[in-house]
Amino acid sequence: MSDQVTEDDLARARQDPAFRQKFYADNLERLLDALNSMRKRSETTPERARQIKEGVDLAVKLADRLNTKTNNPGPQAA
């Protein structure tokens, strides 16, 4: 997967449950890596703190989506 999410990636994630799971997992990993790098930097500014908080909030949302999709596969055909 490239560094930037494309419209094609988003469209495929909406249609393909297996791709969506991998998409969420890959992007969660990238986000956590970026947050860890930011945390390790010595200088702390209000802007950096805000960005880290925003990233943590997003990571929680991604993790919730991963758990929801894994534990609840959604509507099934009768």
C-alpha positions as CSV (number, residue, x, y, z in Angstrom):
1,M,0.0,0.0,0.0
2,S,1.3,3.5,-0.9
3,D,1.9,6.2,1.7
4,Q,-1.2,8.1,0.5
5,V,-4.7,6.8,0.5
6,T,-6.3,7.1,-2.9
7,E,-10.0,7.4,-3.9
8,D,-9.6,3.9,-5.4
9,D,-8.5,2.5,-2.0
10,L,-11.5,4.1,-0.3
11,A,-13.9,2.8,-2.9
12,R,-12.4,-0.7,-2.7
13,A,-12.5,-0.6,1.1
14,R,-16.2,0.2,1.0
15,Q,-16.9,-2.8,-1.2
16,D,-14.5,-5.5,-0.1
17,P,-14.6,-6.5,3.5
18,A,-11.3,-8.4,3.4
19,F,-9.5,-5.4,1.9
20,R,-11.2,-3.1,4.4
21,Q,-9.8,-5.1,7.3
22,K,-6.3,-5.0,5.8
23,F,-6.7,-1.3,5.0
24,Y,-7.7,-0.4,8.6
25,A,-4.9,-2.6,10.1
26,D,-2.2,-1.1,7.8
27,N,-3.3,2.4,8.4
28,L,-3.5,1.9,12.1
29,E,0.0,0.6,12.1
30,R,1.2,3.6,10.1
31,L,-0.6,6.0,12.5
32,L,0.9,4.3,15.6
33,D,4.4,4.5,14.1
34,A,4.0,8.2,13.4
35,L,2.6,8.8,16.9
36,N,5.5,7.0,18.4
37,S,8.0,9.0,16.4
38,M,6.3,12.3,17.5
39,R,6.4,11.1,21.1
40,K,10.1,10.4,21.0
41,R,11.0,13.9,19.9
42,S,12.4,16.0,22.7
43,E,10.6,19.3,22.0
44,T,7.0,19.6,23.3
45,T,4.7,22.3,22.0
46,P,1.0,22.8,22.4
47,E,0.6,22.1,18.6
48,R,2.5,18.7,18.9
49,A,0.4,17.8,22.0
50,R,-2.8,18.6,20.0
51,Q,-1.6,16.5,17.0
52,I,-0.7,13.5,19.2
53,K,-4.1,13.7,21.0
54,E,-5.9,13.9,17.6
55,G,-3.8,10.9,16.4
56,V,-4.6,8.9,19.5
57,D,-8.4,9.6,19.0
58,L,-8.1,8.4,15.4
59,A,-6.2,5.3,16.4
60,V,-9.0,4.4,18.9
61,K,-11.6,4.9,16.2
62,L,-9.6,2.6,13.8
63,A,-9.1,0.0,16.5
64,D,-12.9,0.1,17.2
65,R,-13.7,-0.4,13.5
66,L,-11.2,-3.3,13.3
67,N,-12.8,-5.0,16.4
68,T,-16.3,-4.3,15.3
69,K,-15.7,-5.8,11.8
70,T,-13.8,-8.8,13.2
71,N,-16.4,-9.7,15.8
72,N,-19.5,-8.7,13.9
73,P,-19.3,-9.5,10.2
74,G,-22.4,-7.5,9.4
75,P,-25.6,-8.5,7.7
76,Q,-25.7,-11.9,6.1
77,A,-27.9,-13.2,3.3
78,A,-30.8,-15.3,4.4
